[in-house]
Amino acid sequence: MAVLFSRPQSLTDTPFRYCPGCHHGLAHRLVAEALDELNLREKAVGIASVGCSVYTNEFFNCDTQQAAHGRAPAVATAVKRARPECFVFTYQGDGDLASIGMAETIHAAARGENISIIFINNACYGMTGGQMAPTTLPEQKTTTSPLGREAAREGNPVDMMKLLDALEGPAYLSRVVLTSPGKQAAAKKSILRAFRAQMKGLGFSLVEILSACPSNWRMTPVEALHYVDEVMAKYYPPGEVRVAKEVLEG
Amino acid sequence: MKDQVELVSGNRAVASGALDAGCRMYFGYPITPQTEIAEYMSAVLPEMNGVFLQAESELAAINMVYGAAGAGRRVMTTSSSPGISLMMEGLSYLATAELPCVIVNVMRGGPGLGNIAPAQGDYFQAVKGGGHGDYRTPVLAPWSVQEIYDLTRTAFDLADRWRNPVFILFDGLLGTMMEPLRTREPIPERAAPSWATTGIFAHGANDRAPRSIYTLHMPEGALTEVNRRLQAKYREIAREEVRYDEHFTGDAEILVVAYGSVARSALQAVRVARQQGRKVGLFRPVSLWPFPEEALHALSEKVRKILVAEMSSGQMLEDVRLAAAPSCKIDFLGAMGGELIYPGTILSRLQEE
């Protein structure tokens, strides 16, 4: 019997514990497929963060470390410098990466640390029940912006791509969505490019994945997909922001 | 070449001790009065194929220590009081994940931004925890440049032996003063331990199971189990790693208890008092945790009185009270805000008897 589709080797057989319609499962699979395709599983050290992504160390079938809230880029920096022969990636949400860990993110990027970051942006704090994040959109209602985010009251959102694009350090920056099979294929291409950037020693790479969070958005999974495409992706436009030319070579 | 005497500062002795113990990774952030450790490391580590990285903050530095320790390397960070406060979250994670590393606190005056003068106000923070949760870290308190070097080397071995962060605690006076230092034969960095996240492919073990370093234990009972294991380890450390130093205690009727630079003032005061025919002695805890409570208890049953001298409002004093026999009278001589405790001040107190 021919096997046409199976679990990537870079995923454990631990069942995902994410909500229906959540994009973490898809994102995990794409990361795992990229690790498999580039033959990176045996040399990978994945850094889990705090939030819904806190369990990623149970799902990725490679060596892992679980970092304190926001500190994954600092941990990854040290792992890569301690073991340059390893492939080091972090998997972080927006509260972790863009709020409490902003300094670690920006400085790892500015230094051009040769690490790869998978950045899950669902515009809220998922694990704690949908509070406002730095990435929460204008007018978006959360449990801590119940009237809808308003610049004068809650402040403006943070666009990480714009921030990171101001720095010399990044070799590859890309924002993707997972709302259709075609877009998932494009997302995987971005992840592969980010990983290749590290393999070639080009420096910091980051892929931002705009992710649905139906539970906390109070939407059905289908409504959440539409929200990603029609609201989120308008404010945070998908696309490659930085591609060092060496990423595409060879 | 290594068997020579150099005139160096306590801060330099930390760096030399770490390097001679095979430590090749250093992460830190500038803060007075210990920045010269980072400066020295930044100059020598690249030449030794090591890693020096100036972190964006003490928060980042301690988490870099976590990453490097988790990857199985010998690693150190150093800071001073306010910077150490920022590292306390990381300490809790390091202790829970049982990652060996060495953290040096060259204490300055506090609380708050305080000042940059020598102080011992971080005893509670280092000895009683500092970060959240039930954890312990061995704390070593040297009193000379030579001992800073020796205990830095010891600290790396303790960290590995117990899979635990180890603190070295001394004040800015010891950090910045210069004394002769005799270094010993350096050792190479030890191999990565069997639990380290080195990548599955490391050392040809292509098929080993993935390793994970984590501190979240959600299943029912799991965290209780972790805590039980940690506490069992701490009890063992408390039994096996007690260190202290005694001077003139044999027939002493009054016992001065002091650590670090204050113990030097105390020893001088004790010597002068002895010349004057007073039966006084010095007890110097070298490990602040585990505190040498049994040895101190035994002495407290023989002496009339204990005088605790400490550059704080009375932090180690609490451990002395816990350790001493109830019948023993305990006096306190403190200094705060960067004031030093001079031999003459201690001597005056001894002469009051």
Interface residues (C-beta under 8 A of the other chain):
Chain A: T12 R41 E42 K43 A44 V45 I47 A48 V54 Y55 N57 E58 F60 N61 C62 D63 T64 Q65 Q66 A67 A68 R71 A74 V75 A76 T77 A78 V79 R81 A82 R83 E85 C86 F87 A103 E104 I106 H107
Chain B: M25 F27 V51 L53 A55 E56 S57 L59 A60 A61 N63 M64 V65 Y66 G67 A68 G70 A71 G72 R73 V75 E89 G90 Y93 T197 T198 G199 I200 F201 A202 N206 P210 R211 S212 I213 Y214 T215 L216
